[in-house]
Amino acid sequence: MRRAIIDALEKRYEATVAENHTEVNILLNSSVGIGEHSKIIDEVDQKITKIAEAEEKINILQSFKF
């Protein structure tokens, strides 16, 4: 059960990283993405923060694997 919980959380955090990474790429590389966001720098910063938080959680989960 322990391993299943750790794996599920890891997948959740990996999905958060993938989702936000994709959105940052869209915002940086597509004028369509930018048109919907008047505060593009703030939007990108928020998504990078979400990536950093999820990656930190993944690192913490690694300490529970043995």
DSSP file (Angstrom, degrees, kcal/mol; ACC not computed):
  #  RESIDUE AA STRUCTURE BP1 BP2  ACC     N-H-->O    O-->H-N    N-H-->O    O-->H-N    TCO  KAPPA ALPHA  PHI   PSI    X-CA   Y-CA   Z-CA
    1    1 A M     >        0   0    0      0, 0.0     4,-2.1     0, 0.0     5,-0.2   0.000 360.0 360.0 360.0 -41.3    0.0    0.0    0.0
    2    2 A R  H  >  +     0   0    0      1,-0.2     4,-2.3     2,-0.2     5,-0.2   0.928 360.0  48.1 -56.7 -47.8    2.8    2.4    0.9
    3    3 A R  H  > S+     0   0    0      1,-0.2     4,-2.7     2,-0.2    -1,-0.2   0.876 109.0  53.8 -63.4 -38.7    4.4    1.9   -2.6
    4    4 A A  H  > S+     0   0    0      2,-0.2     4,-2.3     1,-0.2    -1,-0.2   0.890 109.5  47.9 -64.1 -40.3    1.1    2.5   -4.3
    5    5 A I  H  X S+     0   0    0     -4,-2.1     4,-2.4     2,-0.2     5,-0.2   0.934 113.0  47.6 -65.7 -46.8    0.6    5.8   -2.5
    6    6 A I  H  X S+     0   0    0     -4,-2.3     4,-2.4     1,-0.2    -2,-0.2   0.920 113.3  48.5 -61.2 -44.4    4.1    7.0   -3.3
    7    7 A D  H  X S+     0   0    0     -4,-2.7     4,-2.3     2,-0.2    -1,-0.2   0.905 110.8  50.5 -63.2 -41.9    3.7    6.0   -6.9
    8    8 A A  H  X S+     0   0    0     -4,-2.3     4,-2.1     2,-0.2    -2,-0.2   0.915 112.3  46.6 -63.7 -43.2    0.4    7.8   -7.2
    9    9 A L  H  X S+     0   0    0     -4,-2.4     4,-2.5     2,-0.2     5,-0.2   0.909 110.7  52.7 -64.9 -41.4    1.7   11.0   -5.7
   10   10 A E  H  X S+     0   0    0     -4,-2.4     4,-2.5     1,-0.2    -2,-0.2   0.913 109.8  48.4 -61.3 -42.4    4.8   10.9   -7.9
   11   11 A K  H  X S+     0   0    0     -4,-2.3     4,-2.2     2,-0.2    -1,-0.2   0.883 109.9  52.9 -64.8 -38.7    2.6   10.5  -11.0
   12   12 A R  H  X S+     0   0    0     -4,-2.1     4,-1.9     2,-0.2    -2,-0.2   0.937 112.3  44.2 -61.1 -46.8    0.4   13.4   -9.9
   13   13 A Y  H  X S+     0   0    0     -4,-2.5     4,-2.2     1,-0.2    -2,-0.2   0.877 111.7  52.9 -68.7 -37.2    3.5   15.7   -9.5
   14   14 A E  H  X S+     0   0    0     -4,-2.5     4,-2.5    -5,-0.2    -1,-0.2   0.886 108.6  51.0 -63.8 -38.1    5.0   14.6  -12.8
   15   15 A A  H  X S+     0   0    0     -4,-2.2     4,-2.8     2,-0.2    -2,-0.2   0.886 108.1  52.3 -66.2 -38.5    1.7   15.4  -14.5
   16   16 A T  H  X S+     0   0    0     -4,-1.9     4,-2.3     2,-0.2     5,-0.3   0.918 110.5  48.0 -62.3 -43.5    1.7   18.9  -12.9
   17   17 A V  H  X S+     0   0    0     -4,-2.2     4,-2.5     2,-0.2     5,-0.2   0.947 113.8  46.5 -61.2 -49.1    5.3   19.4  -14.2
   18   18 A A  H  X S+     0   0    0     -4,-2.5     4,-2.2     1,-0.2    -2,-0.2   0.911 113.2  49.0 -61.8 -44.3    4.3   18.3  -17.7
   19   19 A E  H  X S+     0   0    0     -4,-2.8     4,-2.1     1,-0.2    -1,-0.2   0.941 115.8  41.5 -61.9 -49.2    1.1   20.4  -17.8
   20   20 A N  H  X S+     0   0    0     -4,-2.3     4,-2.3    -5,-0.2    -1,-0.2   0.850 112.2  54.8 -71.9 -33.3    2.8   23.6  -16.6
   21   21 A H  H  X S+     0   0    0     -4,-2.5     4,-2.2    -5,-0.3    -1,-0.2   0.923 109.7  48.1 -62.9 -43.9    5.9   23.0  -18.8
   22   22 A T  H  X S+     0   0    0     -4,-2.2     4,-2.3    -5,-0.2    -2,-0.2   0.911 111.2  50.1 -62.0 -43.6    3.6   22.7  -21.8
   23   23 A E  H  X S+     0   0    0     -4,-2.1     4,-2.6     2,-0.2    -1,-0.2   0.880 108.8  51.6 -65.6 -37.9    1.7   25.9  -20.9
   24   24 A V  H  X S+     0   0    0     -4,-2.3     4,-2.4     2,-0.2     5,-0.2   0.932 109.8  50.4 -62.7 -44.5    4.9   27.8  -20.4
   25   25 A N  H  X S+     0   0    0     -4,-2.2     4,-2.1     1,-0.2    -2,-0.2   0.909 111.0  48.7 -59.6 -42.6    6.1   26.7  -23.9
   26   26 A I  H  X S+     0   0    0     -4,-2.3     4,-1.7     1,-0.2     7,-0.4   0.937 112.4  47.9 -63.2 -46.2    2.8   27.8  -25.4
   27   27 A L  H  < S+     0   0    0     -4,-2.6    -2,-0.2     1,-0.2    -1,-0.2   0.866 117.6  41.8 -63.4 -36.1    2.9   31.2  -23.7
   28   28 A L  H  < S+     0   0    0     -4,-2.4    -1,-0.2    -5,-0.2    -2,-0.2   0.774 125.3  32.1 -81.9 -26.2    6.5   31.8  -24.8
   29   29 A N  H  < S+     0   0    0     -4,-2.1     2,-0.5    -5,-0.2    -2,-0.2   0.425 107.8  65.3-115.6   0.0    6.2   30.4  -28.4
   30   30 A S     X  -     0   0    0     -4,-1.7     4,-1.5    -5,-0.2     3,-0.2  -0.974  54.2-157.5-133.5 123.9    2.7   31.2  -29.5
   31   31 A S  H  > S+     0   0    0     -2,-0.5     4,-1.8     1,-0.2    -1,-0.1   0.768  98.1  63.1 -65.6 -24.0    1.1   34.6  -30.1
   32   32 A V  H  > S+     0   0    0      1,-0.2     4,-0.6     2,-0.2    -1,-0.2   0.922 103.6  47.1 -65.1 -44.2   -2.3   32.8  -29.6
   33   33 A G  H >4 S+     0   0    0     -7,-0.4     3,-0.6    -3,-0.2     4,-0.2   0.861 111.7  51.0 -65.0 -35.8   -1.4   31.9  -26.0
   34   34 A I  H >< S+     0   0    0     -4,-1.5     3,-1.9    -8,-0.3    -1,-0.2   0.852  96.8  68.1 -71.7 -34.9   -0.2   35.4  -25.3
   35   35 A G  H 3< S+     0   0    0     -4,-1.8    -1,-0.2     1,-0.3    -2,-0.2   0.767  99.1  50.9 -58.0 -27.0   -3.3   37.1  -26.6
   36   36 A E  T << S+     0   0    0     -4,-0.6     2,-0.5    -3,-0.6    -1,-0.3   0.524 105.2  62.4 -87.8  -6.3   -5.4   35.7  -23.7
   37   37 A H    <   -     0   0    0     -3,-1.9     3,-0.5    -4,-0.2    -1,-0.1  -0.942  51.7-177.1-129.4 111.3   -3.0   36.9  -21.0
   38   38 A S  S    S+     0   0    0     -2,-0.5     2,-0.5     1,-0.3     3,-0.2   0.752  88.3  49.5 -77.7 -22.7   -2.3   40.6  -20.4
   39   39 A K     >  +     0   0    0      1,-0.2     4,-2.3     2,-0.1    -1,-0.3  -0.581  68.1 161.3-113.9  67.8    0.2   39.8  -17.7
   40   40 A I  H  > S+     0   0    0     -2,-0.5     4,-2.7    -3,-0.5     5,-0.2   0.852  70.9  53.7 -60.1 -39.8    2.3   37.3  -19.5
   41   41 A I  H  > S+     0   0    0      1,-0.2     4,-2.4     2,-0.2    -1,-0.2   0.923 111.0  46.2 -64.3 -43.5    5.3   37.6  -17.2
   42   42 A D  H  > S+     0   0    0      2,-0.2     4,-2.3     1,-0.2    -1,-0.2   0.903 112.4  51.4 -63.7 -40.6    3.2   37.0  -14.1
   43   43 A E  H  X S+     0   0    0     -4,-2.3     4,-1.9     2,-0.2    -2,-0.2   0.931 111.8  45.4 -62.9 -46.9    1.5   34.0  -15.8
   44   44 A V  H  X S+     0   0    0     -4,-2.7     4,-2.4     1,-0.2     5,-0.2   0.907 111.8  53.3 -63.2 -41.9    4.8   32.4  -16.8
   45   45 A D  H  X S+     0   0    0     -4,-2.4     4,-2.2    -5,-0.2    -1,-0.2   0.904 107.9  50.4 -60.8 -41.9    6.2   33.0  -13.3
   46   46 A Q  H  X S+     0   0    0     -4,-2.3     4,-1.9     1,-0.2    -1,-0.2   0.890 111.0  48.6 -63.8 -39.4    3.2   31.3  -11.7
   47   47 A K  H  X S+     0   0    0     -4,-1.9     4,-2.0     2,-0.2    -1,-0.2   0.881 110.2  50.8 -69.9 -37.5    3.6   28.3  -13.9
   48   48 A I  H  X S+     0   0    0     -4,-2.4     4,-2.7     2,-0.2    -2,-0.2   0.883 108.1  53.8 -65.7 -37.8    7.3   28.0  -13.2
   49   49 A T  H  X S+     0   0    0     -4,-2.2     4,-2.5     2,-0.2    -2,-0.2   0.915 107.7  50.2 -61.3 -42.6    6.5   28.2   -9.5
   50   50 A K  H  X S+     0   0    0     -4,-1.9     4,-2.2     2,-0.2    -2,-0.2   0.891 110.7  49.8 -63.2 -39.1    4.1   25.3   -9.9
   51   51 A I  H  X S+     0   0    0     -4,-2.0     4,-2.6     2,-0.2     5,-0.2   0.941 111.4  48.3 -62.9 -47.3    6.8   23.3  -11.7
   52   52 A A  H  X S+     0   0    0     -4,-2.7     4,-2.2     1,-0.2    -2,-0.2   0.905 112.0  49.1 -61.6 -42.6    9.4   24.0   -9.0
   53   53 A E  H  X S+     0   0    0     -4,-2.5     4,-2.1     2,-0.2    -1,-0.2   0.921 112.7  47.0 -64.0 -43.5    7.0   23.0   -6.2
   54   54 A A  H  X S+     0   0    0     -4,-2.2     4,-2.1     1,-0.2    -2,-0.2   0.904 112.0  50.3 -66.3 -40.4    6.0   19.8   -7.9
   55   55 A E  H  X S+     0   0    0     -4,-2.6     4,-2.1     1,-0.2    -1,-0.2   0.881 109.5  51.6 -65.2 -37.0    9.7   18.9   -8.6
   56   56 A E  H  X S+     0   0    0     -4,-2.2     4,-2.2    -5,-0.2    -1,-0.2   0.902 108.6  51.2 -65.1 -40.0   10.5   19.5   -5.0
   57   57 A K  H  X S+     0   0    0     -4,-2.1     4,-2.5     2,-0.2    -2,-0.2   0.895 108.0  52.3 -63.5 -39.4    7.7   17.2   -3.9
   58   58 A I  H  X S+     0   0    0     -4,-2.1     4,-1.7     1,-0.2    -1,-0.2   0.920 109.0  50.6 -61.0 -43.4    9.1   14.5   -6.2
   59   59 A N  H  X S+     0   0    0     -4,-2.1     4,-0.7     1,-0.2    -2,-0.2   0.889 110.0  49.6 -62.1 -39.5   12.5   14.9   -4.6
   60   60 A I  H >< S+     0   0    0     -4,-2.2     3,-1.1     1,-0.2     4,-0.5   0.909 107.0  54.9 -66.2 -41.6   11.0   14.6   -1.2
   61   61 A L  H >X S+     0   0    0     -4,-2.5     3,-1.9     1,-0.3     4,-0.5   0.864  97.5  65.1 -59.4 -34.9    9.1   11.4   -2.2
   62   62 A Q  H >< S+     0   0    0     -4,-1.7     3,-1.0     1,-0.3    -1,-0.3   0.824  93.0  61.6 -57.4 -31.5   12.4    9.9   -3.3
   63   63 A S  T << S+     0   0    0     -3,-1.1    -1,-0.3    -4,-0.7    -2,-0.2   0.716 101.0  53.6 -69.6 -18.4   13.5   10.0    0.3
   64   64 A F  T <4 S+     0   0    0     -3,-1.9     2,-0.5    -4,-0.5    -1,-0.2   0.537  89.0  93.8 -91.5  -7.7   10.6    7.6    1.2
   65   65 A K    <<        0   0    0     -3,-1.0   -62,-0.0    -4,-0.5    -3,-0.0  -0.742 360.0 360.0 -87.4 125.6   11.6    5.0   -1.4
   66   66 A F              0   0    0     -2,-0.5    -1,-0.2     0, 0.0    -4,-0.0   0.290 360.0 360.0-161.4 360.0   13.8    2.2   -0.1
